[in-house]
Amino acid sequence: MNNQSIIIKQIIGKTVKALRVKRDLSQEDLAGLCEVDRSYISMIEVGRNEPSVSKIFELCDGLKIKPSDFFRIVEIEYEKHPNTGSEND
């Protein structure tokens, strides 16, 4: 796995966690809304698991955010990351 993939997984995880906390949901709450195990949410949040696009849509539904807004947040965070080199594009 290349560095870019690791960075994206970490950003997705941090974004899910930030939105979950903002909505005052526990990992258990979000897991229930998405019909997954709490450990799956935990693994996403720490960057050890990369959810599929369809699972991201389910997470967004549970987090009450449009998928386009979720991906926009991820893109912004990715562009701010010092190791992506996107600032020079």
N, C-alpha and C positions, 0 to 999 in steps of 0.2 A: 504494500500500500504506500502510495507516495505521500509526501508532506501535504500537498494540496487537499487530498482526501481526508487526511487526519484533521486539518484545520476546519474543513467544512463540517465534519461530524461534530467537532467541538462547538462550533458556532450554532449549529442546529440544536445541540443539547442545551447550551446556555440560553438560547432563545426560548425553547420550550419551558425551561425552568423559570425564566423571568416572567413569562406570560402566565404560567401556572400560579406563581407566588402573587403576581398582580391581581389575579382573579380570586385569591384567597382559597385556592384548592390544594389539598394534600396530594401526594403522589397516588394514594389509594383512591381519592375522589376522581382524579383524571383517568386513572386506569379503569375505574368502573364506567365512566362515561364513554370510554373507547373500547370497552370489552377486551382488555388485555390485563396481564398480571402486573402488579405494582413494580416488580423487579424489572420488567421491560421498560417502564417509564424511567426508572432509576438508571438503567444502562444507557438509555438515550441521553439523559441529562448529563451524565459524566463522559459522554463521547465514546462509549464502548460499543454502541449499537447504532446503526444508521437505518432509520425507518424508510420504508418504501414510499413512493409518492402517494399511493392510495392510503397508507397509514398516516402520512402527514395530513391528508385531507380529513381523516377521522380525528386526529389530534386537534386540528384547527376547529373542527365542529365542537369538540369538548371545551376548547379554550375560547370559543365565541369570537373567532377572528377569521376573516376571509383568507383563504390560502394565498391569494395574490399579495395581501398585506404581510403575511408570514414570510413569504419568499423575499419580499422587498426588505424586510428587517434583516434577514440572513444576508442578502446581497450587500446592504450597507455595512454590516459588521465585517463581512469578508473584505470589502474594499478598504476598510480602516485597518485591517490586520497588517502588521509590519512585514510579514514574510510572504505575502501574496504577490507583491509587485504590481498590483492593479493600479496603483497611483500613477504609474508611468505610462499607462495605456492611452 
